[in-house]
Amino acid sequence: MQSVWALSPNQIVISEPSATIAYTDGQCIDIDLMYSVSNGYTALNGLGLLIHYDSDFFSNPSLVYTKSGVIGPYFDDEAVSDDDGDTKTDKTISIAWYDHSTNWPGESLPITLCTLRLTSKNDLSIGDQTILHITSTSTHLGYGFESDPITVTIGDSDQGPVVSQPIADIVVNEDAMPQSIELTPVFTDIDNDDSEIIKSILSNSNPALISAMISNNLLLISFLENQSGNGGITINAISNGKQISDTFTITVNAIDDPPIIANAIHDITSNEDDPSQAIDLSTVFSDIDSSLTHSIESNSNASLISASINQDTLTIEFLANQNGNADITIKAESNGQSISDTFSISVTAVDDPPTLASAIQDISANEDDPSQTID
């Protein structure tokens, strides 16, 4: 059967932070002691506390804030009667709050009871650790007391940079516009100006896809033309000789590029009845990610020019005894996307020599025959 004490509510004191890091150069540490009650009651008659600490670890303890109505603080050696069970703690700070009208603390919980300030000693080493304990000297009638120990560790005075805002992964389509990322908020260092942290590109896993450079804390990312795939960029940050890096990924989605005119067909000038000409269309149009189909989109003068395509070869034939001008438009198509190229043909008239249309037949006649007329 549980005791009445086991069922009693607790007055609770917790610290903010519950664990912290001090440095070896006499750094001041502020720790807030927060008060609450397990049953939420705000009308009690008070609370008395003892804060136990190691004087080989800390000097100059003080309370820089206390809730109104405090009794103390009193600084003393730890007595056998109020020992916290830790052989390393040898000093105590005693404080208390009492309200005979039983209306303490009289406000919504949790509240800050006090702010404890401790100064770490200069002869400590990195990794040294101490624990502060909080015990009660008095509680409200029928209430227990609950508090967790506070751990303080001596750390390196130069904490080094950390990643405060990791760079988000990037997803874009092929041939996207360049992007810029401000690097100042990405890294931070408690003992250095963030803008003074030196950033560099540690690695680029796919330089055939992505171009990256840093200028004045600005990361500039360019996407190489007609490229798709994945890549990773790692940014390195150095502060006071210590460094850290942040890696993010870039995904470039493939987009079907339309065909383009690589080498436009030159205009043609020829003479009447010139021989036919062949044009290689594989050098005229280009599509980086698809094969092309060529067709004759228009011929403005079919009585002058005959045009045909066989595979990738355009054949131009000049119709006999014809001269004038024509425009030919050739279309290249792939995956429903197309482009056209138009060129002009000028056929110059040529003065044709006379031809024998009908030969004069041989004549046989007798002496003194009458004269003959030939058209």
C-alpha positions as CSV (number, residue, x, y, z in Angstrom):
1,M,0.0,0.0,0.0
2,Q,1.4,3.4,-1.0
3,S,2.1,5.9,1.8
4,V,0.4,9.2,2.1
5,W,3.8,10.9,1.4
6,A,4.1,9.0,-1.9
7,L,0.8,10.5,-3.0
8,S,1.7,14.0,-1.9
9,P,2.2,16.8,-4.5
10,N,5.6,18.2,-5.1
11,Q,7.0,21.7,-5.3
12,I,9.4,21.5,-8.2
13,V,12.5,23.6,-9.1
14,I,14.2,23.1,-12.5
15,S,17.0,25.0,-14.1
16,E,17.3,26.7,-17.4
17,P,19.5,25.4,-18.8
18,S,19.7,22.0,-17.1
19,A,23.2,21.5,-18.4
20,T,25.6,24.1,-19.6
21,I,29.2,24.7,-20.8
22,A,31.7,27.1,-19.1
23,Y,35.1,28.2,-20.3
24,T,38.4,28.4,-18.5
25,D,38.8,32.1,-18.7
26,G,36.6,33.1,-15.8
27,Q,33.3,33.1,-17.6
28,C,30.1,34.1,-15.8
29,I,27.3,31.6,-16.1
30,D,23.7,32.6,-15.5
31,I,21.3,29.8,-14.5
32,D,17.5,30.5,-14.0
33,L,15.7,28.5,-11.3
34,M,12.2,27.9,-12.4
35,Y,9.4,27.0,-10.0
36,S,6.2,24.9,-10.5
37,V,3.9,22.6,-8.5
38,S,2.8,19.2,-9.6
39,N,-0.9,19.9,-8.8
40,G,-0.7,23.5,-10.2
41,Y,-1.7,25.2,-6.9
42,T,-0.5,28.8,-6.7
43,A,-1.6,29.6,-3.1
44,L,1.0,28.0,-0.8
45,N,3.0,29.5,2.1
46,G,6.4,29.4,0.4
47,L,9.6,27.4,-0.2
48,G,13.1,27.3,1.2
49,L,16.1,26.2,-0.9
50,L,19.8,25.3,-0.5
51,I,22.0,25.5,-3.6
52,H,25.1,23.3,-3.2
53,Y,28.2,24.0,-5.3
54,D,32.0,23.2,-5.4
55,S,34.1,26.2,-4.5
56,D,37.1,24.7,-6.3
57,F,35.1,25.1,-9.5
58,F,33.3,28.4,-9.0
59,S,34.0,31.7,-7.4
60,N,32.0,34.8,-6.7
61,P,28.5,33.3,-6.6
62,S,25.6,35.7,-6.6
63,L,21.9,36.0,-7.3
64,V,21.4,38.7,-10.0
65,Y,17.6,38.3,-9.8
66,T,15.2,37.0,-7.1
67,K,11.4,37.0,-7.0
68,S,10.1,39.5,-4.5
69,G,9.7,38.6,-0.9
70,V,12.9,36.6,-0.7
71,I,14.7,35.9,2.5
72,G,18.5,35.8,1.9
73,P,20.6,34.9,0.1
74,Y,23.0,33.6,2.7
75,F,26.4,32.1,1.7
76,D,27.9,29.5,4.0
77,D,29.9,26.3,4.2
78,E,27.9,23.1,3.7
79,A,26.9,21.6,7.0
80,V,26.6,17.9,7.8
81,S,22.9,18.5,8.6
82,D,22.1,19.7,5.1
83,D,24.6,17.7,3.1
84,D,23.4,16.8,-0.5
85,G,25.4,13.6,-0.6
86,D,27.9,14.9,-3.1
87,T,31.4,14.9,-1.6
88,K,32.6,17.6,-4.0
89,T,30.1,20.3,-3.1
90,D,31.3,22.3,-0.1
91,K,29.4,25.6,-0.2
92,T,25.7,26.5,-0.1
93,I,23.5,29.4,-0.9
94,S,20.4,29.7,1.2
95,I,17.2,31.5,0.0
96,A,13.6,31.2,1.0
97,W,10.1,32.7,0.3
98,Y,7.4,32.8,3.0
99,D,3.8,34.1,2.9
100,H,1.9,33.7,6.1
101,S,-1.3,34.4,4.3
102,T,-0.7,31.3,2.2
103,N,-1.0,33.0,-1.1
104,W,2.5,32.2,-2.6
105,P,3.5,32.7,-5.3
106,G,0.0,34.0,-6.3
107,E,0.6,33.9,-10.0
108,S,0.5,31.6,-13.0
109,L,3.2,28.9,-13.1
110,P,6.0,28.3,-13.9
111,I,7.8,31.3,-12.7
112,T,11.5,32.3,-12.3
113,L,12.5,32.2,-8.7
114,C,16.0,33.6,-9.2
115,T,18.9,33.8,-11.5
116,L,22.1,32.3,-10.1
117,R,25.4,33.7,-11.4
118,L,28.6,31.7,-11.0
119,T,32.1,32.4,-12.3
120,S,34.3,29.5,-13.5
121,K,37.8,29.5,-12.1
122,N,40.8,30.0,-14.4
123,D,42.8,26.9,-13.3
124,L,40.2,24.4,-14.8
125,S,40.8,22.2,-17.8
126,I,38.7,21.3,-20.8
127,G,36.4,18.4,-19.9
128,D,36.3,19.2,-16.1
129,Q,32.8,18.8,-14.8
130,T,30.8,19.7,-11.7
131,I,27.3,19.2,-10.5
132,L,25.1,21.7,-8.6
133,H,22.4,20.3,-6.4
134,I,19.3,22.0,-5.0
135,T,17.7,20.7,-1.9
136,S,14.8,22.1,0.2
137,T,15.0,23.6,3.7
138,S,11.2,23.8,3.9
139,T,8.1,23.2,1.8
140,H,4.4,23.8,2.2
141,L,2.8,21.4,4.6
142,G,2.2,18.1,3.0
143,Y,4.2,18.8,-0.1
144,G,7.4,17.1,-1.2
145,F,10.3,18.6,-3.2
146,E,11.7,17.7,-6.5
147,S,14.7,19.1,-8.4
148,D,17.2,17.8,-10.9
149,P,21.0,18.3,-10.6
150,I,22.7,20.9,-12.8
151,T,25.7,19.8,-14.8
152,V,28.4,22.3,-15.8
153,T,31.2,21.2,-18.1
154,I,34.4,23.1,-19.0
155,G,34.7,23.4,-22.7
156,D,37.1,24.8,-25.2
157,S,37.1,28.6,-25.2
158,D,37.0,28.6,-28.9
159,Q,33.8,26.7,-29.7
160,G,34.3,26.7,-33.5
161,P,31.7,27.3,-36.1
162,V,28.4,25.4,-36.4
163,V,25.8,25.1,-39.1
164,S,22.9,27.2,-37.9
165,Q,20.8,27.2,-41.1
166,P,21.6,24.3,-43.4
167,I,21.3,25.1,-47.1
168,A,18.1,23.6,-48.5
169,D,18.3,21.1,-51.4
170,I,17.6,22.6,-54.8
171,V,15.3,21.1,-57.5
172,V,15.2,22.9,-60.9
173,N,14.5,22.2,-64.5
174,E,17.2,22.0,-67.2
175,D,18.5,25.4,-68.3
176,A,17.1,27.2,-65.2
177,M,18.3,30.6,-64.3
178,P,21.3,31.0,-62.0
179,Q,20.6,31.1,-58.2
180,S,22.4,32.9,-55.4
181,I,22.4,31.9,-51.7
182,E,23.5,34.2,-48.8
183,L,26.0,32.2,-46.7
184,T,26.2,34.5,-43.7
185,P,23.2,32.9,-41.9
186,V,24.3,29.3,-42.8
187,F,27.2,29.2,-40.3
188,T,27.6,30.8,-36.9
189,D,30.4,31.1,-34.3
190,I,29.7,32.2,-30.8
191,D,33.1,33.9,-30.6
192,N,33.4,35.4,-34.0
193,D,31.4,37.7,-36.3
194,D,29.5,35.5,-38.6
195,S,30.3,37.7,-41.6
196,E,34.0,37.1,-40.8
197,I,33.7,33.3,-41.2
198,I,35.6,32.2,-44.3
199,K,33.5,30.2,-46.7
200,S,34.8,28.1,-49.6
201,I,33.6,25.4,-51.9
202,L,35.0,22.2,-50.6
203,S,33.6,20.0,-53.4
204,N,31.3,19.9,-56.4
205,S,30.4,16.3,-57.2
206,N,29.1,17.1,-60.8
207,P,31.0,20.1,-62.4
208,A,29.5,19.0,-65.8
209,L,26.1,19.9,-64.4
210,I,26.7,22.7,-61.9
211,S,29.0,25.7,-61.8
212,A,29.5,27.2,-58.3
213,M,31.5,30.1,-56.9
214,I,31.5,32.3,-53.8
215,S,31.8,36.1,-53.8
216,N,31.4,38.2,-50.7
217,N,29.5,35.5,-48.7
218,L,27.2,34.9,-51.7
219,L,27.2,31.4,-53.3
220,L,26.4,31.7,-57.0
221,I,25.1,28.5,-58.7
222,S,24.8,28.2,-62.5
223,F,23.3,25.3,-64.3
224,L,25.2,24.2,-67.4
225,E,23.3,24.4,-70.7
226,N,21.4,21.3,-71.8
227,Q,22.5,19.3,-68.8
228,S,20.4,17.3,-66.3
229,G,21.1,15.0,-63.4
230,N,22.2,15.2,-59.8
231,G,25.0,16.9,-57.9
232,G,26.2,17.8,-54.4
233,I,27.9,21.0,-53.3
234,T,29.8,21.1,-50.0
235,I,30.5,24.5,-48.4
236,N,33.3,24.7,-45.9
237,A,33.4,27.3,-43.2
238,I,36.6,28.3,-41.2
239,S,36.5,30.4,-38.1
240,N,39.6,31.0,-35.9
241,G,41.3,27.9,-37.4
242,K,38.3,25.6,-36.8
243,Q,36.0,24.4,-39.5
244,I,32.7,22.8,-40.4
245,S,31.0,22.0,-43.7
246,D,27.4,21.8,-45.0
247,T,26.4,19.7,-48.0
248,F,23.3,20.1,-50.1
249,T,22.1,18.3,-53.2
250,I,20.9,19.8,-56.5
251,T,18.6,18.0,-58.9
252,V,18.2,19.2,-62.4
253,N,15.2,17.7,-64.2
254,A,15.6,16.9,-67.9
255,I,13.6,19.0,-70.4
256,D,13.0,18.0,-74.0
257,D,14.9,20.7,-75.9
258,P,13.3,21.9,-79.2
259,P,15.3,21.6,-82.4
260,I,17.4,24.6,-83.4
261,I,18.9,25.9,-86.7
262,A,22.6,25.1,-86.4
263,N,23.6,26.4,-89.9
264,A,21.0,28.2,-91.9
265,I,20.7,27.2,-95.6
266,H,22.3,29.8,-97.8
267,D,20.3,31.5,-100.6
268,I,21.0,30.0,-104.0
269,T,21.6,31.9,-107.2
270,S,21.8,29.8,-110.4
271,N,21.3,30.0,-114.1
272,E,18.4,28.5,-116.1
273,D,18.8,24.8,-116.7
274,D,21.6,24.4,-114.2
275,P,22.1,20.9,-112.8
276,S,20.3,19.9,-109.6
277,Q,21.9,20.6,-106.2
278,A,22.0,18.5,-103.0
279,I,22.0,20.0,-99.5
280,D,22.8,17.9,-96.3
281,L,20.1,18.8,-93.8
282,S,21.9,17.0,-90.9
283,T,24.2,20.0,-90.6
284,V,21.4,22.6,-90.9
285,F,19.2,21.5,-87.9
286,S,20.2,20.1,-84.5
287,D,18.4,18.6,-81.5
288,I,20.5,17.7,-78.5
289,D,18.2,15.0,-77.1
290,S,16.1,13.7,-80.1
291,S,16.4,12.6,-83.7
292,L,14.9,14.8,-86.4
293,T,12.4,14.4,-89.2
294,H,12.7,16.8,-92.1
295,S,10.0,17.9,-94.5
296,I,9.3,20.5,-97.2
297,E,6.9,23.0,-95.5
298,S,6.4,25.2,-98.6
299,N,7.7,25.9,-102.2
300,S,6.5,29.3,-103.4
301,N,7.2,28.5,-107.1
302,A,6.7,24.9,-108.0
303,S,6.9,25.8,-111.8
304,L,10.5,26.9,-111.3
305,I,11.8,24.5,-108.6
306,S,11.2,20.9,-107.8
307,A,12.3,20.0,-104.2
308,S,12.4,16.6,-102.5
309,I,13.9,15.1,-99.4
310,N,15.4,11.6,-99.1
311,Q,16.6,10.8,-95.5
312,D,18.6,13.9,-94.6
313,T,19.3,15.1,-98.2
314,L,17.4,17.9,-99.8
315,T,17.5,17.8,-103.6
316,I,16.8,21.0,-105.6
317,E,16.0,20.6,-109.3
318,F,15.7,23.5,-111.8
319,L,12.8,23.0,-114.2
320,A,13.9,23.3,-117.9
321,N,13.9,26.7,-119.5
322,Q,12.5,28.3,-116.4
323,N,13.8,31.4,-114.6
324,G,12.6,33.6,-111.7
325,N,12.5,33.4,-107.9
326,A,11.3,30.9,-105.3
327,D,11.3,30.6,-101.5
328,I,11.7,27.1,-100.0
329,T,10.9,26.4,-96.3
330,I,12.2,23.3,-94.7
331,K,10.8,22.1,-91.3
332,A,12.7,20.0,-88.8
333,E,10.5,18.2,-86.1
334,S,11.1,16.1,-83.0
335,N,8.7,15.0,-80.2
336,G,6.0,17.5,-81.4
337,Q,8.4,20.5,-81.4
338,S,9.6,22.0,-84.7
339,I,11.6,24.8,-86.3
340,S,11.7,26.0,-89.9
341,D,14.4,27.5,-92.1
342,T,13.5,29.5,-95.3
343,F,16.0,30.2,-98.1
344,S,15.6,31.9,-101.5
345,I,16.4,30.6,-105.0
346,S,17.0,33.0,-107.9
347,V,17.3,31.5,-111.4
348,T,18.7,33.8,-114.0
349,A,17.4,33.6,-117.6
350,V,19.9,32.5,-120.2
351,D,19.6,33.4,-124.0
352,D,19.1,30.0,-125.6
353,P,20.8,29.4,-129.0
354,P,18.6,28.6,-132.0
355,T,17.7,24.9,-132.5
356,L,16.7,22.9,-135.6
357,A,13.1,22.4,-135.2
358,S,12.4,20.7,-138.5
359,A,15.1,19.8,-141.0
360,I,14.6,20.9,-144.7
361,Q,14.1,17.8,-146.8
362,D,16.4,17.2,-149.8
363,I,14.9,18.3,-153.2
364,S,14.9,16.5,-156.5
365,A,13.8,18.5,-159.6
366,N,14.0,18.3,-163.4
367,E,15.6,20.9,-165.6
368,D,13.5,23.9,-166.1
369,D,11.1,23.0,-163.2
370,P,9.3,25.9,-161.7
371,S,10.7,27.5,-158.5
372,Q,9.8,26.2,-155.0
373,T,9.1,28.1,-151.8
374,I,10.2,26.7,-148.3
375,D,8.7,28.1,-145.1
